[in-house]
Amino acid sequence: MSAPLQLEPKVKRPVGEPCCEPVVYPEVDRQRASRLAEVAKALGDPIRLQLVDVLRQHAGKVCVCELVPLFDVSQPTLSHHLKRLRDAGLVDSEKRGLWAYYYVLPERLDDLTAWLG
């Protein structure tokens, strides 16, 4: 059983007139969207995501010397990834002598978690 299809002639809309109303509007304002995008971009690399995972699971600050053996990259590359995470505000570090100790800033992940949830 098929219904007859009624075709309407194509009508050109005036310039500047929208073709249709949006179904939904964004709930995230531009400033929050920028912050969320910055966090998402920082987490967009598998090594950085794993670094945050390790730091999140660790109860305290982790020495960079403990992180290097966990990844198949050189120490300078790992430091680059940690710097990107620091720049995004996801992790912070504390210098003790020659070594840097890293820790996650969970409040920066809370906004992303809340939005995804």
CORGI-V215125 format. One record per pair of residues at least 4 apart in sequence whose C-alpha atoms are under 8 Angstrom apart, sorted by sequence separation. I is the first residue (numbers start at 1). J is the second residue. D is the distance in Angstrom with one decimal. If there is no record, write none. Layout:
# CORGI-V215125
I,J,D / I,J,D
This chain:
# CORGI-V215125
13,17,6.7 / 28,32,6.2 / 29,33,6.1 / 30,34,6.2 / 31,35,6.5 / 32,36,6.1 / 33,37,6.0 / 34,38,6.1 / 35,39,6.4 / 36,40,6.1 / 37,41,5.9 / 38,42,6.2 / 39,43,6.3 / 40,44,6.0 / 41,45,7.9 / 44,48,7.4 / 45,49,6.2 / 46,50,6.1 / 47,51,6.1 / 48,52,6.2 / 49,53,6.2 / 50,54,6.2 / 51,55,6.2 / 52,56,5.8 / 53,57,6.2 / 54,58,6.2 / 58,62,7.4 / 62,66,6.8 / 63,67,6.9 / 64,68,6.4 / 65,69,7.6 / 66,70,7.6 / 67,71,7.2 / 68,72,8.0 / 73,77,6.2 / 74,78,6.3 / 75,79,6.1 / 76,80,6.2 / 77,81,6.4 / 78,82,6.2 / 79,83,6.1 / 80,84,6.3 / 81,85,6.4 / 82,86,6.1 / 83,87,6.0 / 84,88,6.3 / 85,89,6.3 / 86,90,5.8 / 95,99,6.0 / 96,100,6.1 / 105,109,7.3 / 106,110,6.3 / 107,111,7.2 / 108,112,7.6 / 109,113,6.1 / 110,114,6.0 / 111,115,6.2 / 112,116,6.1 / 113,117,5.9 / 28,33,5.9 / 43,48,5.7 / 44,49,7.1 / 62,67,7.5 / 68,73,7.5 / 73,78,6.5 / 85,90,5.4 / 86,91,4.9 / 95,100,4.4 / 96,101,7.3 / 13,19,7.5 / 42,48,7.1 / 43,49,5.0 / 55,61,7.7 / 68,74,7.4 / 85,91,5.8 / 86,92,5.6 / 94,100,5.6 / 95,101,6.2 / 55,62,7.0 / 68,75,6.0 / 86,93,7.9 / 93,100,6.2 / 94,101,5.1 / 93,101,5.3 / 94,102,6.5 / 82,91,7.7 / 93,102,4.3 / 68,78,6.9 / 92,102,5.8 / 93,103,6.2 / 91,102,6.7 / 92,103,5.6 / 91,103,5.5 / 92,104,6.4 / 91,104,4.2 / 92,105,6.9 / 90,104,6.0 / 91,105,5.2 / 90,105,5.4 / 51,67,8.0 / 89,105,7.3 / 90,106,7.4 / 90,108,5.8 / 89,108,6.8 / 90,109,7.1 / 47,71,7.6 / 51,82,7.8 / 48,81,6.0 / 47,81,7.5 / 48,82,7.3 / 65,99,7.6 / 64,99,6.9 / 63,99,6.7 / 64,100,5.9 / 48,85,7.1 / 63,100,5.8 / 64,101,6.0 / 52,90,7.8 / 63,101,4.2 / 64,102,7.0 / 52,91,7.7 / 62,101,5.0 / 63,102,6.3 / 61,101,5.4 / 62,102,5.1 / 61,102,5.3 / 62,103,6.4 / 42,84,6.5 / 43,85,7.8 / 61,103,4.9 / 42,85,6.0 / 60,103,6.7 / 42,88,6.4 / 55,102,7.3 / 56,103,7.5 / 55,103,5.7 / 56,104,5.8 / 39,88,6.0 / 55,104,5.7 / 38,88,6.3 / 39,89,7.9 / 56,106,7.7 / 39,90,7.3 / 52,104,6.6 / 39,108,8.0 / 39,109,7.8 / 39,112,7.7 / 36,111,7.5 / 36,112,6.1
